[in-house]
Amino acid sequence: MSRFAFIKAVLGPVMRLMFRPQVEGIERIPGEGAVILAGNHLTFIDSIVLPVISKRQVVFIGKDEYVTGKGLKGRLMAWFFTGVGMIPVDRDGANGGVAALMTGRRVLEEGRIFGIYPEGTRSPDGRLYRGRTGIARLTLMTGAPVVPFAVIGTDKLQPGGQGIPRPGKVTVRFGEPMEFSRYEGMDRDRYVLRAVTDSVMAEVMRLSGQEYVDMYATKAKAA
């Protein structure tokens, strides 16, 4: 049994009991082949809920600090996050964005599912912010379809993304797969990248019901 299967078998029921996920449209995730899951990001536990409800392993990029902690707690966190599919990347380094993009490309070329939050960081206030164009580059470089999703309610269970989440109900909605083959070979055209990214974010907004803000979440946090 793989570590992912073990975690789902042992911890999955506990997490389902704790978060009581209501899932809509999960059949829209293809049963095989490369897929990009792109959605909103409200709090830390978004990346825990998705692996619990998905039959296929979802690979995410995560902060390297999640796997470099000391002591028993640090080792347990590293075991869990790498087990559910997180790949640690130093996203704050000079080449963090390139490393994340290349990691996503490698996962997709292996025919796996890559999960991405186009906002680039957690929403500071529950609204949906402008997406970064890495999502567009990935789908145009690999040809992988994008399945948009929305996680609803996790910010109520873990306000501010801090501390231990409290029990409650979470909803996860998946939209129809989106493909952008008409833009093949145009992954360096910034206008195309922005158009593809905005179309994905529009679908995430429709699924989540969030208010949209046409600025990057990082700038909102800095302000």
Secondary structure, 3 states (H helix, E strand, C coil): CCHHHHHHHHHHHHHHHHHCCEEECHHHCCCCCCEEEEECCCCCCHHHHHHHHCCCCEEEEEEHHHHCCCHHHHHHHHHHHHHHCEEEECCCCCCHHHHHHHHHHHHHHCCCEEEECCCCCCCCCCCEECCCCHHHHHHHHHCCCEEEEEEECHHHHCHHHCCCCCCCCCEEEECCCECCHHHCCCCCCHHHHHHHHHHHHHHHHHHHCCCEECCCHHHHHHC
